Amino acid sequence: MVGPSMTDEERDEANRRLQVGFVLLVAASGALVAFQSDGGLTFVAAGFVGGLVAGLALLWFLMRWLREFKPDVNRRPPR
């Protein structure tokens, strides 16, 4: 029988990188929108910081929502 191709540590690291990438993508999007609307450096920085906050809030919401679909391995089956 073949086991999993990734260890738990590798899976945790990949998950953490995906989360950081998601937050940075949202932050970069906010900065690019500010840049495209001819905002100065202050507005681009504010767009990046606002995107960071929005990305963290979205990530928190998604992680909380996805827990509903994750199987609970510690729960006993009903008798």
N, C-alpha and C positions, 0 to 999 in steps of 0.2 A: 504494500500500500504506500502511496506517495503522500508525504506530508506537505504542509504549507510551504510556499516558496519564499516567504518572508518571515523573519522572526518578529516577535512582538515589539522589540525595540525599533526595528526597521519600519514596521507599520506605524508606530507612534511618531517616528521622525517624518515619514512621508505625510502623515495626516497633519502634523504641525506645519510643515512647509506649504501644504495646500491651503491651510487656514491663513497663514501669513501672506501668501500670494493673493488670496481673495481680498483681504483687507487692503493690500497695496494696490491692487487693480482698481478698487473703488476709489481710493485716495487719488490715484493718478487720473482717474476719470474726472474727479472734481477739479483738479488742477488744470487739466486740459480744457475743460469747459471755460474756466476763468481766463485762461490764456487765449482761447479762440475768440472770446468776446472783448479782446483788446484791453484786458485788465492789467494793471501794473503788477510789479513783483509782490506787493502786499496782498493784492487780491488773489494772485496765483497761490501764494503761501496759505492764505485763508481758505481757498478752495481745497488745497491738499489736506489741511488740518480738519476741515469740515468733512472731507471724504474719509479721513481716518476714523472720525467719530461715527459717521454713518456706516462705514464698513464694519467697525466693531459691534455696533448695534445690530446690523444685519447678521453678522456671524453668531452673536449671542442668540438671536431669535431662531436662526436655522439649527443651531446645535440643540437648543431646547426642543424644537419641533421634531427633529430627527430622533430624539430619544424615545418618542412614542413608538417608533417602528423597530427599535433595537430589541432583540430578544433578551429577556431577563433570565440569565443562566442560574441565578441563585434562588429562583422561585420554585417551590415544590409543586408538583402536579396535584390537582384536586383529587380527593378520595372518593 
